[in-house]
Amino acid sequence: MTRRTSPGTCDVVVDGDPTGRTEIPGVWVAGNAADLSAMVSVAGGAGVLAGAAINADLVREDVEAAVRARSAAPARTG
């Protein structure tokens, strides 16, 4: 995870992609943790975007698990 110090402060900012995903699987960042200059509305919007991306990631994991389970199940006859 890339951490950088905000110039002129002792605050740390964590880098993520536009949806908030970091390089560590399952770790997301939003709001002022990603952009110290973000005002409340921008930080809140980043949280909504990250939440939607997290939900999509969880749905993808569920679908992949269901496909694996279906592939491993014996064929139905009938």
N, CA, C and O of each residue as an XYZ file, in Angstrom:
312
protein
N       0.858     -1.156      0.000
C       0.000      0.000      0.000
C       0.909      1.225      0.000
O       1.830      1.330      0.810
N       0.647      2.115     -0.887
C       1.445      3.316     -0.982
C       0.911      4.363     -0.018
O      -0.262      4.736     -0.061
N       1.792      4.824      0.845
C       1.443      5.891      1.773
C       2.316      7.081      1.439
O       3.509      6.927      1.176
N       1.742      8.243      1.447
C       2.540      9.438      1.223
C       2.125     10.497      2.226
O       0.968     10.573      2.637
N       3.074     11.292      2.600
C       2.804     12.358      3.559
C       2.345     13.590      2.806
O       2.939     13.976      1.799
N       1.291     14.198      3.301
C       0.792     15.416      2.692
C       1.779     16.552      2.978
O       2.188     16.731      4.125
N       2.166     17.317      1.962
C       3.145     18.387      2.174
C       2.688     19.371      3.260
O       1.538     19.812      3.279
N       3.601     19.693      4.139
C       3.312     20.679      5.162
C       2.512     20.166      6.339
O       2.146     20.947      7.217
N       2.229     18.876      6.382
C       1.469     18.291      7.482
C       2.126     17.004      7.931
O       3.070     16.526      7.302
N       1.634     16.454      9.001
C       2.106     15.143      9.437
C       1.075     14.072      9.081
O       1.173     12.932      9.536
N       0.089     14.444      8.268
C      -0.956     13.506      7.866
C      -0.456     12.573      6.779
O       0.397     12.941      5.971
N      -0.992     11.369      6.767
C      -0.624     10.365      5.774
C      -1.824     10.115      4.878
O      -2.954     10.002      5.354
N      -1.576     10.031      3.589
C      -2.603      9.754      2.595
C      -2.305      8.389      1.994
O      -1.150      8.085      1.694
N      -3.327      7.566      1.814
C      -3.171      6.233      1.232
C      -3.659      6.280     -0.201
O      -4.770      6.739     -0.471
N      -2.830      5.807     -1.123
C      -3.195      5.839     -2.537
C      -4.124      4.693     -2.899
O      -3.957      3.565     -2.437
N      -5.098      5.004     -3.729
C      -6.017      4.014     -4.265
C      -6.411      4.418     -5.671
O      -6.114      5.529     -6.111
N      -7.080      3.519     -6.377
C      -7.551      3.867     -7.713
C      -8.799      4.756     -7.594
O      -9.204      5.078     -6.478
N      -9.413      5.159     -8.705
C     -10.569      6.058     -8.616
C     -11.755      5.503     -7.811
O     -12.588      6.271     -7.330
N     -11.833      4.176     -7.665
C     -12.920      3.599     -6.863
C     -12.522      3.421     -5.405
O     -13.355      3.045     -4.581
N     -11.255      3.687     -5.073
C     -10.782      3.536     -3.706
C     -10.035      2.246     -3.443
O      -9.526      2.046     -2.340
N      -9.956      1.372     -4.422
C      -9.249      0.088     -4.250
C      -7.753      0.357     -4.106
O      -7.178      1.121     -4.882
N      -7.128     -0.266     -3.119
C      -5.675     -0.162     -2.956
C      -5.035     -1.388     -3.579
O      -5.727     -2.267     -4.094
N      -3.726     -1.444     -3.530
C      -3.032     -2.605     -4.100
C      -3.135     -3.835     -3.205
O      -2.706     -4.917     -3.607
N      -3.692     -3.697     -2.006
C      -3.890     -4.830     -1.103
C      -5.319     -5.330     -1.264
O      -6.256     -4.568     -1.027
N      -5.520     -6.589     -1.660
C      -6.876     -7.105     -1.856
C      -7.732     -6.934     -0.597
O      -7.311     -7.272      0.510
N      -8.937     -6.404     -0.793
C      -9.870     -6.226      0.314
C      -9.677     -4.942      1.105
O     -10.415     -4.691      2.057
N      -8.700     -4.124      0.731
C      -8.470     -2.859      1.432
C      -8.837     -1.713      0.501
O      -8.327     -1.609     -0.614
N      -9.728     -0.860      0.982
C     -10.230      0.265      0.208
C      -9.983      1.545      0.990
O      -9.838      1.516      2.213
N      -9.936      2.653      0.290
C      -9.710      3.949      0.927
C     -10.654      4.968      0.289
O     -10.933      4.906     -0.908
N     -11.135      5.890      1.093
C     -12.048      6.907      0.572
C     -11.950      8.167      1.419
O     -11.375      8.171      2.507
N     -12.524      9.222      0.890
C     -12.615     10.473      1.634
C     -11.261     11.080      1.927
O     -10.369     11.077      1.079
N     -11.113     11.599      3.127
C      -9.887     12.301      3.484
C      -8.693     11.371      3.676
O      -7.562     11.852      3.751
N      -8.900     10.075      3.758
C      -7.773      9.152      3.808
C      -7.098      9.050      2.446
O      -5.932      8.668      2.349
N      -7.843      9.395      1.390
C      -7.300      9.362      0.041
C      -6.959     10.757     -0.481
O      -6.097     10.903     -1.347
N      -7.631     11.776      0.042
C      -7.431     13.144     -0.428
C      -7.694     14.105      0.724
O      -8.842     14.398      1.057
N      -6.619     14.585      1.322
C      -6.764     15.451      2.497
C      -7.455     16.768      2.184
O      -7.979     17.415      3.090
N      -7.468     17.179      0.923
C      -8.095     18.442      0.575
C      -9.586     18.295      0.276
O     -10.259     19.291      0.011
N     -10.107     17.081      0.313
C     -11.512     16.845     -0.029
C     -12.442     17.477      1.005
O     -12.273     17.291      2.210
N     -13.411     18.215      0.518
C     -14.437     18.771      1.391
C     -15.427     17.654      1.728
O     -15.353     16.562      1.165
N     -16.334     17.928      2.629
C     -17.263     16.896      3.114
C     -18.038     16.256      1.972
O     -18.152     15.032      1.918
N     -18.571     17.059      1.059
C     -19.372     16.483     -0.028
C     -18.529     15.604     -0.945
O     -18.996     14.560     -1.399
N     -17.304     16.009     -1.220
C     -16.409     15.204     -2.067
C     -16.008     13.928     -1.339
O     -16.003     12.846     -1.926
N     -15.672     14.058     -0.060
C     -15.298     12.886      0.731
C     -16.459     11.908      0.823
O     -16.267     10.696      0.718
N     -17.672     12.436      1.021
C     -18.859     11.573      1.069
C     -19.109     10.882     -0.253
O     -19.465      9.704     -0.282
N     -18.927     11.596     -1.343
C     -19.089     11.004     -2.671
C     -18.077      9.902     -2.914
O     -18.398      8.872     -3.507
N     -16.852     10.120     -2.454
C     -15.818      9.086     -2.593
C     -16.197      7.849     -1.793
O     -15.931      6.724     -2.213
N     -16.822      8.063     -0.633
C     -17.279      6.927      0.173
C     -18.368      6.132     -0.524
O     -18.382      4.902     -0.470
N     -19.285      6.841     -1.182
C     -20.355      6.161     -1.935
C     -19.757      5.360     -3.081
O     -20.140      4.212     -3.303
N     -18.823      5.956     -3.809
C     -18.181      5.257     -4.918
C     -17.427      4.024     -4.431
O     -17.518      2.955     -5.034
N     -16.686      4.177     -3.342
C     -15.960      3.032     -2.787
C     -16.930      1.949     -2.323
O     -16.678      0.762     -2.529
N     -18.036      2.350     -1.699
C     -19.032      1.368     -1.254
C     -19.626      0.582     -2.408
O     -19.820     -0.629     -2.306
N     -19.917      1.268     -3.507
C     -20.458      0.583     -4.688
C     -19.421     -0.381     -5.269
O     -19.762     -1.489     -5.683
N     -18.163      0.042     -5.296
C     -17.106     -0.823     -5.823
C     -16.881     -2.033     -4.913
O     -16.643     -3.139     -5.398
N     -16.957     -1.826     -3.602
C     -16.821     -2.945     -2.660
C     -17.955     -3.935     -2.868
O     -17.729     -5.145     -2.886
N     -19.174     -3.429     -3.027
C     -20.317     -4.310     -3.261
C     -20.119     -5.119     -4.546
O     -20.372     -6.323     -4.566
N     -19.673     -4.471     -5.601
C     -19.432     -5.183     -6.861
C     -18.358     -6.252     -6.680
O     -18.469     -7.344     -7.236
N     -17.335     -5.946     -5.914
C     -16.272     -6.916     -5.660
C     -16.807     -8.117     -4.887
O     -16.456     -9.256     -5.194
N     -17.653     -7.874     -3.891
C     -18.234     -8.972     -3.112
C     -19.177     -9.823     -3.962
O     -19.190    -11.048     -3.835
N     -19.962     -9.183     -4.824
C     -20.855     -9.927     -5.724
C     -20.026    -10.797     -6.663
O     -20.373    -11.953     -6.904
N     -18.928    -10.245     -7.197
C     -18.058    -11.022     -8.079
C     -17.517    -12.252     -7.360
O     -17.494    -13.344     -7.927
N     -17.082    -12.078     -6.110
C     -16.579    -13.218     -5.334
C     -17.670    -14.267     -5.131
O     -17.405    -15.464     -5.245
N     -18.898    -13.828     -4.831
C     -20.004    -14.770     -4.655
C     -20.292    -15.544     -5.936
O     -20.512    -16.755     -5.901
N     -20.291    -14.839     -7.069
C     -20.558    -15.496     -8.348
C     -19.457    -16.501     -8.673
O     -19.743    -17.615     -9.113
N     -18.199    -16.113     -8.458
C     -17.097    -17.045     -8.713
C     -17.201    -18.284     -7.833
O     -16.942    -19.394     -8.299
N     -17.577    -18.112     -6.566
C     -17.736    -19.259     -5.662
C     -18.887    -20.154     -6.110
O     -18.782    -21.378     -6.034
N     -19.982    -19.559     -6.575
C     -21.123    -20.343     -7.045
C     -20.763    -21.131     -8.297
O     -21.165    -22.285     -8.444
N     -20.015    -20.516     -9.192
C     -19.600    -21.206    -10.419
C     -18.667    -22.364    -10.078
O     -18.790    -23.446    -10.651
N     -17.740    -22.148     -9.154
C     -16.838    -23.233     -8.740
C     -17.632    -24.381     -8.118
O     -17.375    -25.549     -8.411
N     -18.598    -24.045     -7.257
C     -19.404    -25.082     -6.603
C     -20.233    -25.841     -7.627
O     -20.361    -27.062     -7.540
N     -20.788    -25.140     -8.583
C     -21.612    -25.782     -9.619
C     -20.743    -26.675    -10.505
O     -21.170    -27.757    -10.909
N     -19.540    -26.227    -10.803
C     -18.632    -27.015    -11.643
C     -18.180    -28.287    -10.950
O     -17.946    -29.308    -11.596
N     -18.056    -28.220     -9.599
C     -17.595    -29.377     -8.833
C     -18.726    -30.364     -8.526
O     -18.465    -31.509     -8.158
N     -19.972    -29.927     -8.674
C     -21.116    -30.804     -8.357
C     -21.269    -31.860     -9.436
O     -20.977    -31.618    -10.607
N     -21.735    -33.047     -9.023
C     -21.968    -34.094    -10.039
C     -23.072    -33.659    -11.002
O     -23.984    -32.916    -10.641
N     -22.960    -34.144    -12.228
C     -23.951    -33.790    -13.264
C     -25.315    -34.382    -12.881
O     -25.410    -35.501    -12.377
N     -26.340    -33.608    -13.132
C     -27.708    -34.081    -12.877
C     -28.209    -34.858    -14.082
O     -27.946    -34.504    -15.231
N     -28.939    -35.925    -13.789
C     -29.570    -36.694    -14.872
C     -31.062    -36.678    -14.655
O     -31.558    -36.621    -13.529
N     -31.733    -36.728    -15.726
C     -33.079    -36.794    -15.422
C     -34.199    -36.453    -16.127
O     -35.314    -36.610    -15.629
